[in-house]
């Protein structure tokens, strides 16, 4: 992918609250320890009061959006919901993790005039355009968006040496050297409202 920026996706972690970072008496970040690792999560303004009522060591479940910088690979997490997990009567040291998909929340509204253009000329098609096209169809179908977002095969998009090439509308974002594994993130970023 040649376009720079960040890729947005959803996350859900369950774990132990170990630290609360404040700046100028305002809660900015929390540190969550899970089975998968340790995460610093940015706290939105609307969650500050809720976090202020939590004590260190409590078990919480946090869901929100993550942004991965496509250049550096670094991921930043922003919490959008926090739920206190009630402690069992038996004290266990095991951290319980529940995975919740946020896709139904994020993909309920499609951007107006959302569609995808994909070059079908021989160079793009032979260098992986056909696989990218199939992945686009599969991703849109999985999210129930096949009827709402058309995929239009086009003529040459003038990026033959960087094939395959796609354009995500209405953002007019052009991507070259696209790999099928990048398609889900691109769909979430450019075609779904609220991302």
PyMOL commands that place a pseudoatom at each C-alpha (Angstrom):
pseudoatom trace, name=CA, resn=UNK, resi=1, chain=A, elem=C, hetatm=0, pos=[0.000, 0.000, 0.000]
pseudoatom trace, name=CA, resn=UNK, resi=2, chain=A, elem=C, hetatm=0, pos=[1.524, 3.310, -0.978]
pseudoatom trace, name=CA, resn=UNK, resi=3, chain=A, elem=C, hetatm=0, pos=[-0.891, 5.702, 0.733]
pseudoatom trace, name=CA, resn=UNK, resi=4, chain=A, elem=C, hetatm=0, pos=[0.311, 6.817, 4.160]
pseudoatom trace, name=CA, resn=UNK, resi=5, chain=A, elem=C, hetatm=0, pos=[-1.864, 7.344, 7.203]
pseudoatom trace, name=CA, resn=UNK, resi=6, chain=A, elem=C, hetatm=0, pos=[-3.492, 5.128, 9.769]
pseudoatom trace, name=CA, resn=UNK, resi=7, chain=A, elem=C, hetatm=0, pos=[-5.706, 2.074, 9.615]
pseudoatom trace, name=CA, resn=UNK, resi=8, chain=A, elem=C, hetatm=0, pos=[-8.665, 2.072, 12.008]
pseudoatom trace, name=CA, resn=UNK, resi=9, chain=A, elem=C, hetatm=0, pos=[-10.120, -1.079, 13.525]
pseudoatom trace, name=CA, resn=UNK, resi=10, chain=A, elem=C, hetatm=0, pos=[-11.994, -2.113, 16.649]
pseudoatom trace, name=CA, resn=UNK, resi=11, chain=A, elem=C, hetatm=0, pos=[-10.700, -3.810, 19.797]
pseudoatom trace, name=CA, resn=UNK, resi=12, chain=A, elem=C, hetatm=0, pos=[-12.014, -5.338, 22.992]
pseudoatom trace, name=CA, resn=UNK, resi=13, chain=A, elem=C, hetatm=0, pos=[-9.783, -6.223, 25.958]
pseudoatom trace, name=CA, resn=UNK, resi=14, chain=A, elem=C, hetatm=0, pos=[-10.588, -7.638, 29.353]
pseudoatom trace, name=CA, resn=UNK, resi=15, chain=A, elem=C, hetatm=0, pos=[-8.028, -7.336, 32.100]
pseudoatom trace, name=CA, resn=UNK, resi=16, chain=A, elem=C, hetatm=0, pos=[-6.687, -5.725, 35.246]
pseudoatom trace, name=CA, resn=UNK, resi=17, chain=A, elem=C, hetatm=0, pos=[-6.434, -1.962, 35.633]
pseudoatom trace, name=CA, resn=UNK, resi=18, chain=A, elem=C, hetatm=0, pos=[-2.918, -1.293, 36.921]
pseudoatom trace, name=CA, resn=UNK, resi=19, chain=A, elem=C, hetatm=0, pos=[-2.256, 2.425, 36.369]
pseudoatom trace, name=CA, resn=UNK, resi=20, chain=A, elem=C, hetatm=0, pos=[-4.134, 5.654, 35.753]
pseudoatom trace, name=CA, resn=UNK, resi=21, chain=A, elem=C, hetatm=0, pos=[-2.140, 8.463, 34.132]
pseudoatom trace, name=CA, resn=UNK, resi=22, chain=A, elem=C, hetatm=0, pos=[-3.328, 12.017, 34.748]
pseudoatom trace, name=CA, resn=UNK, resi=23, chain=A, elem=C, hetatm=0, pos=[-2.156, 15.352, 33.395]
pseudoatom trace, name=CA, resn=UNK, resi=24, chain=A, elem=C, hetatm=0, pos=[-3.307, 18.626, 34.961]
pseudoatom trace, name=CA, resn=UNK, resi=25, chain=A, elem=C, hetatm=0, pos=[-5.763, 16.663, 37.142]
pseudoatom trace, name=CA, resn=UNK, resi=26, chain=A, elem=C, hetatm=0, pos=[-7.418, 15.111, 34.082]
pseudoatom trace, name=CA, resn=UNK, resi=27, chain=A, elem=C, hetatm=0, pos=[-7.320, 11.390, 33.390]
pseudoatom trace, name=CA, resn=UNK, resi=28, chain=A, elem=C, hetatm=0, pos=[-5.626, 10.816, 30.033]
pseudoatom trace, name=CA, resn=UNK, resi=29, chain=A, elem=C, hetatm=0, pos=[-4.562, 7.131, 29.911]
pseudoatom trace, name=CA, resn=UNK, resi=30, chain=A, elem=C, hetatm=0, pos=[-5.014, 3.847, 31.731]
pseudoatom trace, name=CA, resn=UNK, resi=31, chain=A, elem=C, hetatm=0, pos=[-2.770, 0.789, 31.713]
pseudoatom trace, name=CA, resn=UNK, resi=32, chain=A, elem=C, hetatm=0, pos=[-4.504, -2.550, 31.271]
pseudoatom trace, name=CA, resn=UNK, resi=33, chain=A, elem=C, hetatm=0, pos=[-2.813, -5.915, 31.824]
pseudoatom trace, name=CA, resn=UNK, resi=34, chain=A, elem=C, hetatm=0, pos=[-4.360, -8.784, 29.855]
pseudoatom trace, name=CA, resn=UNK, resi=35, chain=A, elem=C, hetatm=0, pos=[-3.343, -12.330, 28.950]
pseudoatom trace, name=CA, resn=UNK, resi=36, chain=A, elem=C, hetatm=0, pos=[-2.115, -10.953, 25.619]
pseudoatom trace, name=CA, resn=UNK, resi=37, chain=A, elem=C, hetatm=0, pos=[0.042, -8.226, 27.141]
pseudoatom trace, name=CA, resn=UNK, resi=38, chain=A, elem=C, hetatm=0, pos=[0.063, -4.707, 28.601]
pseudoatom trace, name=CA, resn=UNK, resi=39, chain=A, elem=C, hetatm=0, pos=[-1.765, -1.857, 26.868]
pseudoatom trace, name=CA, resn=UNK, resi=40, chain=A, elem=C, hetatm=0, pos=[-1.903, 1.905, 27.365]
pseudoatom trace, name=CA, resn=UNK, resi=41, chain=A, elem=C, hetatm=0, pos=[-5.382, 3.121, 26.405]
pseudoatom trace, name=CA, resn=UNK, resi=42, chain=A, elem=C, hetatm=0, pos=[-6.351, 6.749, 25.787]
pseudoatom trace, name=CA, resn=UNK, resi=43, chain=A, elem=C, hetatm=0, pos=[-9.461, 7.822, 27.692]
pseudoatom trace, name=CA, resn=UNK, resi=44, chain=A, elem=C, hetatm=0, pos=[-12.096, 10.023, 26.053]
pseudoatom trace, name=CA, resn=UNK, resi=45, chain=A, elem=C, hetatm=0, pos=[-13.523, 12.984, 27.962]
pseudoatom trace, name=CA, resn=UNK, resi=46, chain=A, elem=C, hetatm=0, pos=[-16.879, 11.264, 28.491]
pseudoatom trace, name=CA, resn=UNK, resi=47, chain=A, elem=C, hetatm=0, pos=[-15.177, 8.317, 30.261]
pseudoatom trace, name=CA, resn=UNK, resi=48, chain=A, elem=C, hetatm=0, pos=[-13.057, 10.347, 32.712]
pseudoatom trace, name=CA, resn=UNK, resi=49, chain=A, elem=C, hetatm=0, pos=[-15.639, 10.318, 35.524]
pseudoatom trace, name=CA, resn=UNK, resi=50, chain=A, elem=C, hetatm=0, pos=[-16.198, 6.587, 35.145]
pseudoatom trace, name=CA, resn=UNK, resi=51, chain=A, elem=C, hetatm=0, pos=[-12.461, 5.887, 35.309]
pseudoatom trace, name=CA, resn=UNK, resi=52, chain=A, elem=C, hetatm=0, pos=[-12.096, 8.163, 38.338]
pseudoatom trace, name=CA, resn=UNK, resi=53, chain=A, elem=C, hetatm=0, pos=[-14.480, 5.838, 40.216]
pseudoatom trace, name=CA, resn=UNK, resi=54, chain=A, elem=C, hetatm=0, pos=[-12.416, 2.738, 39.413]
pseudoatom trace, name=CA, resn=UNK, resi=55, chain=A, elem=C, hetatm=0, pos=[-9.742, 1.431, 41.720]
pseudoatom trace, name=CA, resn=UNK, resi=56, chain=A, elem=C, hetatm=0, pos=[-6.410, 0.009, 40.661]
pseudoatom trace, name=CA, resn=UNK, resi=57, chain=A, elem=C, hetatm=0, pos=[-6.460, -3.774, 40.516]
pseudoatom trace, name=CA, resn=UNK, resi=58, chain=A, elem=C, hetatm=0, pos=[-10.091, -4.046, 39.457]
pseudoatom trace, name=CA, resn=UNK, resi=59, chain=A, elem=C, hetatm=0, pos=[-11.093, -6.161, 36.463]
pseudoatom trace, name=CA, resn=UNK, resi=60, chain=A, elem=C, hetatm=0, pos=[-12.545, -4.200, 33.515]
pseudoatom trace, name=CA, resn=UNK, resi=61, chain=A, elem=C, hetatm=0, pos=[-13.527, -4.762, 29.935]
pseudoatom trace, name=CA, resn=UNK, resi=62, chain=A, elem=C, hetatm=0, pos=[-12.613, -2.003, 27.485]
pseudoatom trace, name=CA, resn=UNK, resi=63, chain=A, elem=C, hetatm=0, pos=[-13.767, -1.616, 23.878]
pseudoatom trace, name=CA, resn=UNK, resi=64, chain=A, elem=C, hetatm=0, pos=[-12.950, 1.063, 21.346]
pseudoatom trace, name=CA, resn=UNK, resi=65, chain=A, elem=C, hetatm=0, pos=[-10.965, 1.942, 18.247]
pseudoatom trace, name=CA, resn=UNK, resi=66, chain=A, elem=C, hetatm=0, pos=[-7.344, 1.259, 17.461]
pseudoatom trace, name=CA, resn=UNK, resi=67, chain=A, elem=C, hetatm=0, pos=[-5.304, 3.177, 14.912]
pseudoatom trace, name=CA, resn=UNK, resi=68, chain=A, elem=C, hetatm=0, pos=[-2.252, 1.586, 13.334]
pseudoatom trace, name=CA, resn=UNK, resi=69, chain=A, elem=C, hetatm=0, pos=[0.195, 3.945, 11.666]
pseudoatom trace, name=CA, resn=UNK, resi=70, chain=A, elem=C, hetatm=0, pos=[0.934, 2.356, 8.297]
pseudoatom trace, name=CA, resn=UNK, resi=71, chain=A, elem=C, hetatm=0, pos=[4.472, 3.795, 8.237]
pseudoatom trace, name=CA, resn=UNK, resi=72, chain=A, elem=C, hetatm=0, pos=[5.682, 2.997, 11.743]
pseudoatom trace, name=CA, resn=UNK, resi=73, chain=A, elem=C, hetatm=0, pos=[3.381, 0.080, 12.568]
pseudoatom trace, name=CA, resn=UNK, resi=74, chain=A, elem=C, hetatm=0, pos=[2.644, 1.587, 15.996]
pseudoatom trace, name=CA, resn=UNK, resi=75, chain=A, elem=C, hetatm=0, pos=[-0.882, 1.083, 17.346]
pseudoatom trace, name=CA, resn=UNK, resi=76, chain=A, elem=C, hetatm=0, pos=[-2.748, 3.623, 19.482]
pseudoatom trace, name=CA, resn=UNK, resi=77, chain=A, elem=C, hetatm=0, pos=[-5.843, 2.542, 21.422]
pseudoatom trace, name=CA, resn=UNK, resi=78, chain=A, elem=C, hetatm=0, pos=[-8.751, 4.827, 22.344]
pseudoatom trace, name=CA, resn=UNK, resi=79, chain=A, elem=C, hetatm=0, pos=[-11.305, 3.508, 24.843]
pseudoatom trace, name=CA, resn=UNK, resi=80, chain=A, elem=C, hetatm=0, pos=[-14.945, 4.191, 24.034]
pseudoatom trace, name=CA, resn=UNK, resi=81, chain=A, elem=C, hetatm=0, pos=[-16.656, 1.941, 26.583]
pseudoatom trace, name=CA, resn=UNK, resi=82, chain=A, elem=C, hetatm=0, pos=[-15.506, 0.611, 29.936]
pseudoatom trace, name=CA, resn=UNK, resi=83, chain=A, elem=C, hetatm=0, pos=[-17.389, -2.019, 31.910]
pseudoatom trace, name=CA, resn=UNK, resi=84, chain=A, elem=C, hetatm=0, pos=[-16.457, -3.153, 35.412]
pseudoatom trace, name=CA, resn=UNK, resi=85, chain=A, elem=C, hetatm=0, pos=[-16.276, -6.962, 35.613]
pseudoatom trace, name=CA, resn=UNK, resi=86, chain=A, elem=C, hetatm=0, pos=[-17.784, -8.126, 38.903]
pseudoatom trace, name=CA, resn=UNK, resi=87, chain=A, elem=C, hetatm=0, pos=[-15.381, -10.181, 41.008]
pseudoatom trace, name=CA, resn=UNK, resi=88, chain=A, elem=C, hetatm=0, pos=[-16.363, -13.808, 41.608]
pseudoatom trace, name=CA, resn=UNK, resi=89, chain=A, elem=C, hetatm=0, pos=[-16.765, -14.933, 45.184]
pseudoatom trace, name=CA, resn=UNK, resi=90, chain=A, elem=C, hetatm=0, pos=[-13.693, -17.115, 44.623]
pseudoatom trace, name=CA, resn=UNK, resi=91, chain=A, elem=C, hetatm=0, pos=[-10.600, -14.998, 44.165]
pseudoatom trace, name=CA, resn=UNK, resi=92, chain=A, elem=C, hetatm=0, pos=[-8.654, -16.191, 41.127]
pseudoatom trace, name=CA, resn=UNK, resi=93, chain=A, elem=C, hetatm=0, pos=[-5.544, -14.757, 39.618]
pseudoatom trace, name=CA, resn=UNK, resi=94, chain=A, elem=C, hetatm=0, pos=[-6.646, -15.730, 36.119]
pseudoatom trace, name=CA, resn=UNK, resi=95, chain=A, elem=C, hetatm=0, pos=[-7.653, -12.808, 33.925]
pseudoatom trace, name=CA, resn=UNK, resi=96, chain=A, elem=C, hetatm=0, pos=[-10.929, -13.380, 32.102]
pseudoatom trace, name=CA, resn=UNK, resi=97, chain=A, elem=C, hetatm=0, pos=[-11.057, -12.065, 28.559]
pseudoatom trace, name=CA, resn=UNK, resi=98, chain=A, elem=C, hetatm=0, pos=[-14.193, -11.761, 26.519]
pseudoatom trace, name=CA, resn=UNK, resi=99, chain=A, elem=C, hetatm=0, pos=[-13.900, -10.906, 22.840]
pseudoatom trace, name=CA, resn=UNK, resi=100, chain=A, elem=C, hetatm=0, pos=[-16.718, -8.738, 21.522]
pseudoatom trace, name=CA, resn=UNK, resi=101, chain=A, elem=C, hetatm=0, pos=[-16.937, -7.737, 17.890]
pseudoatom trace, name=CA, resn=UNK, resi=102, chain=A, elem=C, hetatm=0, pos=[-17.655, -4.054, 17.328]
pseudoatom trace, name=CA, resn=UNK, resi=103, chain=A, elem=C, hetatm=0, pos=[-18.251, -4.529, 13.599]
pseudoatom trace, name=CA, resn=UNK, resi=104, chain=A, elem=C, hetatm=0, pos=[-22.060, -4.450, 13.878]
pseudoatom trace, name=CA, resn=UNK, resi=105, chain=A, elem=C, hetatm=0, pos=[-21.758, -1.108, 15.673]
pseudoatom trace, name=CA, resn=UNK, resi=106, chain=A, elem=C, hetatm=0, pos=[-19.256, 0.365, 13.222]
pseudoatom trace, name=CA, resn=UNK, resi=107, chain=A, elem=C, hetatm=0, pos=[-20.738, -0.883, 9.961]
pseudoatom trace, name=CA, resn=UNK, resi=108, chain=A, elem=C, hetatm=0, pos=[-24.368, 0.097, 10.440]
pseudoatom trace, name=CA, resn=UNK, resi=109, chain=A, elem=C, hetatm=0, pos=[-24.051, 3.190, 8.288]
pseudoatom trace, name=CA, resn=UNK, resi=110, chain=A, elem=C, hetatm=0, pos=[-22.389, 3.291, 4.897]
pseudoatom trace, name=CA, resn=UNK, resi=111, chain=A, elem=C, hetatm=0, pos=[-20.924, 6.565, 3.640]
pseudoatom trace, name=CA, resn=UNK, resi=112, chain=A, elem=C, hetatm=0, pos=[-23.068, 8.151, 0.958]
pseudoatom trace, name=CA, resn=UNK, resi=113, chain=A, elem=C, hetatm=0, pos=[-21.975, 7.307, -2.594]
pseudoatom trace, name=CA, resn=UNK, resi=114, chain=A, elem=C, hetatm=0, pos=[-19.507, 4.734, -1.238]
pseudoatom trace, name=CA, resn=UNK, resi=115, chain=A, elem=C, hetatm=0, pos=[-18.056, 2.506, -3.944]
pseudoatom trace, name=CA, resn=UNK, resi=116, chain=A, elem=C, hetatm=0, pos=[-14.793, 0.930, -5.021]
pseudoatom trace, name=CA, resn=UNK, resi=117, chain=A, elem=C, hetatm=0, pos=[-13.078, 1.263, -8.387]
pseudoatom trace, name=CA, resn=UNK, resi=118, chain=A, elem=C, hetatm=0, pos=[-10.619, -1.461, -9.349]
pseudoatom trace, name=CA, resn=UNK, resi=119, chain=A, elem=C, hetatm=0, pos=[-8.453, -1.550, -12.461]
pseudoatom trace, name=CA, resn=UNK, resi=120, chain=A, elem=C, hetatm=0, pos=[-9.159, -4.620, -14.567]
pseudoatom trace, name=CA, resn=UNK, resi=121, chain=A, elem=C, hetatm=0, pos=[-6.564, -4.048, -17.283]
pseudoatom trace, name=CA, resn=UNK, resi=122, chain=A, elem=C, hetatm=0, pos=[-4.164, -6.918, -17.873]
pseudoatom trace, name=CA, resn=UNK, resi=123, chain=A, elem=C, hetatm=0, pos=[-1.238, -5.621, -15.787]
pseudoatom trace, name=CA, resn=UNK, resi=124, chain=A, elem=C, hetatm=0, pos=[-3.324, -4.968, -12.666]
pseudoatom trace, name=CA, resn=UNK, resi=125, chain=A, elem=C, hetatm=0, pos=[-5.390, -8.118, -13.113]
pseudoatom trace, name=CA, resn=UNK, resi=126, chain=A, elem=C, hetatm=0, pos=[-2.326, -10.366, -13.557]
pseudoatom trace, name=CA, resn=UNK, resi=127, chain=A, elem=C, hetatm=0, pos=[-0.423, -8.813, -10.621]
pseudoatom trace, name=CA, resn=UNK, resi=128, chain=A, elem=C, hetatm=0, pos=[-3.114, -9.672, -8.075]
pseudoatom trace, name=CA, resn=UNK, resi=129, chain=A, elem=C, hetatm=0, pos=[-6.087, -7.510, -9.063]
pseudoatom trace, name=CA, resn=UNK, resi=130, chain=A, elem=C, hetatm=0, pos=[-8.285, -10.569, -9.417]
pseudoatom trace, name=CA, resn=UNK, resi=131, chain=A, elem=C, hetatm=0, pos=[-7.455, -11.734, -5.849]
pseudoatom trace, name=CA, resn=UNK, resi=132, chain=A, elem=C, hetatm=0, pos=[-8.069, -8.219, -4.520]
pseudoatom trace, name=CA, resn=UNK, resi=133, chain=A, elem=C, hetatm=0, pos=[-11.435, -8.133, -6.322]
pseudoatom trace, name=CA, resn=UNK, resi=134, chain=A, elem=C, hetatm=0, pos=[-12.471, -11.465, -4.772]
pseudoatom trace, name=CA, resn=UNK, resi=135, chain=A, elem=C, hetatm=0, pos=[-11.379, -10.247, -1.308]
pseudoatom trace, name=CA, resn=UNK, resi=136, chain=A, elem=C, hetatm=0, pos=[-13.416, -7.037, -1.768]
pseudoatom trace, name=CA, resn=UNK, resi=137, chain=A, elem=C, hetatm=0, pos=[-16.484, -9.114, -2.623]
pseudoatom trace, name=CA, resn=UNK, resi=138, chain=A, elem=C, hetatm=0, pos=[-15.894, -11.391, 0.353]
pseudoatom trace, name=CA, resn=UNK, resi=139, chain=A, elem=C, hetatm=0, pos=[-15.306, -8.536, 2.829]
pseudoatom trace, name=CA, resn=UNK, resi=140, chain=A, elem=C, hetatm=0, pos=[-18.405, -6.620, 1.736]
pseudoatom trace, name=CA, resn=UNK, resi=141, chain=A, elem=C, hetatm=0, pos=[-20.466, -9.810, 1.872]
pseudoatom trace, name=CA, resn=UNK, resi=142, chain=A, elem=C, hetatm=0, pos=[-19.207, -10.642, 5.407]
pseudoatom trace, name=CA, resn=UNK, resi=143, chain=A, elem=C, hetatm=0, pos=[-20.284, -7.191, 6.601]
pseudoatom trace, name=CA, resn=UNK, resi=144, chain=A, elem=C, hetatm=0, pos=[-23.643, -7.377, 4.806]
pseudoatom trace, name=CA, resn=UNK, resi=145, chain=A, elem=C, hetatm=0, pos=[-22.733, -4.482, 2.510]
pseudoatom trace, name=CA, resn=UNK, resi=146, chain=A, elem=C, hetatm=0, pos=[-22.734, -6.188, -0.907]
pseudoatom trace, name=CA, resn=UNK, resi=147, chain=A, elem=C, hetatm=0, pos=[-25.940, -4.426, -1.975]
pseudoatom trace, name=CA, resn=UNK, resi=148, chain=A, elem=C, hetatm=0, pos=[-24.931, -1.031, -0.566]
pseudoatom trace, name=CA, resn=UNK, resi=149, chain=A, elem=C, hetatm=0, pos=[-21.383, -0.695, -1.915]
pseudoatom trace, name=CA, resn=UNK, resi=150, chain=A, elem=C, hetatm=0, pos=[-20.785, -1.509, -5.590]
pseudoatom trace, name=CA, resn=UNK, resi=151, chain=A, elem=C, hetatm=0, pos=[-17.397, -2.621, -6.928]
pseudoatom trace, name=CA, resn=UNK, resi=152, chain=A, elem=C, hetatm=0, pos=[-16.796, -1.192, -10.392]
pseudoatom trace, name=CA, resn=UNK, resi=153, chain=A, elem=C, hetatm=0, pos=[-14.154, -2.636, -12.710]
pseudoatom trace, name=CA, resn=UNK, resi=154, chain=A, elem=C, hetatm=0, pos=[-12.522, 0.196, -14.624]
pseudoatom trace, name=CA, resn=UNK, resi=155, chain=A, elem=C, hetatm=0, pos=[-10.033, 0.792, -17.372]
pseudoatom trace, name=CA, resn=UNK, resi=156, chain=A, elem=C, hetatm=0, pos=[-6.458, 1.830, -16.711]
pseudoatom trace, name=CA, resn=UNK, resi=157, chain=A, elem=C, hetatm=0, pos=[-5.928, 3.963, -13.582]
pseudoatom trace, name=CA, resn=UNK, resi=158, chain=A, elem=C, hetatm=0, pos=[-2.441, 5.050, -14.771]
pseudoatom trace, name=CA, resn=UNK, resi=159, chain=A, elem=C, hetatm=0, pos=[-0.474, 3.144, -12.102]
pseudoatom trace, name=CA, resn=UNK, resi=160, chain=A, elem=C, hetatm=0, pos=[0.566, 0.132, -14.192]
pseudoatom trace, name=CA, resn=UNK, resi=161, chain=A, elem=C, hetatm=0, pos=[4.006, -0.242, -12.581]
pseudoatom trace, name=CA, resn=UNK, resi=162, chain=A, elem=C, hetatm=0, pos=[2.409, -0.293, -9.122]
pseudoatom trace, name=CA, resn=UNK, resi=163, chain=A, elem=C, hetatm=0, pos=[-0.365, -2.791, -9.894]
pseudoatom trace, name=CA, resn=UNK, resi=164, chain=A, elem=C, hetatm=0, pos=[-2.934, -3.649, -8.634]
pseudoatom trace, name=CA, resn=UNK, resi=165, chain=A, elem=C, hetatm=0, pos=[-4.658, -0.293, -8.071]
pseudoatom trace, name=CA, resn=UNK, resi=166, chain=A, elem=C, hetatm=0, pos=[-7.983, 0.579, -6.394]
pseudoatom trace, name=CA, resn=UNK, resi=167, chain=A, elem=C, hetatm=0, pos=[-9.812, 3.828, -5.601]
pseudoatom trace, name=CA, resn=UNK, resi=168, chain=A, elem=C, hetatm=0, pos=[-12.092, 4.126, -2.545]
pseudoatom trace, name=CA, resn=UNK, resi=169, chain=A, elem=C, hetatm=0, pos=[-14.926, 6.611, -3.060]
pseudoatom trace, name=CA, resn=UNK, resi=170, chain=A, elem=C, hetatm=0, pos=[-16.235, 9.035, -1.796]
pseudoatom trace, name=CA, resn=UNK, resi=171, chain=A, elem=C, hetatm=0, pos=[-12.812, 9.706, -0.150]
pseudoatom trace, name=CA, resn=UNK, resi=172, chain=A, elem=C, hetatm=0, pos=[-11.021, 9.454, -3.532]
pseudoatom trace, name=CA, resn=UNK, resi=173, chain=A, elem=C, hetatm=0, pos=[-8.256, 7.504, -1.776]
pseudoatom trace, name=CA, resn=UNK, resi=174, chain=A, elem=C, hetatm=0, pos=[-6.044, 5.761, -4.333]
pseudoatom trace, name=CA, resn=UNK, resi=175, chain=A, elem=C, hetatm=0, pos=[-4.019, 2.706, -3.329]
pseudoatom trace, name=CA, resn=UNK, resi=176, chain=A, elem=C, hetatm=0, pos=[-1.404, 0.854, -5.359]
pseudoatom trace, name=CA, resn=UNK, resi=177, chain=A, elem=C, hetatm=0, pos=[0.338, -2.487, -4.782]
pseudoatom trace, name=CA, resn=UNK, resi=178, chain=A, elem=C, hetatm=0, pos=[-2.718, -3.564, -2.790]
pseudoatom trace, name=CA, resn=UNK, resi=179, chain=A, elem=C, hetatm=0, pos=[-2.645, -6.954, -1.075]
pseudoatom trace, name=CA, resn=UNK, resi=180, chain=A, elem=C, hetatm=0, pos=[-5.867, -8.900, -0.334]
pseudoatom trace, name=CA, resn=UNK, resi=181, chain=A, elem=C, hetatm=0, pos=[-5.122, -8.875, 3.430]
pseudoatom trace, name=CA, resn=UNK, resi=182, chain=A, elem=C, hetatm=0, pos=[-5.319, -5.034, 3.429]
pseudoatom trace, name=CA, resn=UNK, resi=183, chain=A, elem=C, hetatm=0, pos=[-8.882, -4.934, 2.091]
pseudoatom trace, name=CA, resn=UNK, resi=184, chain=A, elem=C, hetatm=0, pos=[-10.836, -5.315, 5.408]
pseudoatom trace, name=CA, resn=UNK, resi=185, chain=A, elem=C, hetatm=0, pos=[-8.993, -2.349, 6.973]
pseudoatom trace, name=CA, resn=UNK, resi=186, chain=A, elem=C, hetatm=0, pos=[-9.469, -0.215, 3.838]
pseudoatom trace, name=CA, resn=UNK, resi=187, chain=A, elem=C, hetatm=0, pos=[-13.201, -0.984, 3.730]
pseudoatom trace, name=CA, resn=UNK, resi=188, chain=A, elem=C, hetatm=0, pos=[-13.585, 0.015, 7.409]
pseudoatom trace, name=CA, resn=UNK, resi=189, chain=A, elem=C, hetatm=0, pos=[-11.518, 3.171, 6.932]
pseudoatom trace, name=CA, resn=UNK, resi=190, chain=A, elem=C, hetatm=0, pos=[-13.055, 4.577, 3.747]
pseudoatom trace, name=CA, resn=UNK, resi=191, chain=A, elem=C, hetatm=0, pos=[-16.530, 3.130, 3.216]
pseudoatom trace, name=CA, resn=UNK, resi=192, chain=A, elem=C, hetatm=0, pos=[-18.104, 2.954, 6.662]
pseudoatom trace, name=CA, resn=UNK, resi=193, chain=A, elem=C, hetatm=0, pos=[-19.427, 6.145, 8.246]
pseudoatom trace, name=CA, resn=UNK, resi=194, chain=A, elem=C, hetatm=0, pos=[-17.948, 7.096, 11.617]
pseudoatom trace, name=CA, resn=UNK, resi=195, chain=A, elem=C, hetatm=0, pos=[-14.448, 5.763, 10.884]
for i in range(1, 195): cmd.bond("trace and resi %d" % i, "trace and resi %d" % (i + 1))
show_as sticks, trace
zoom trace
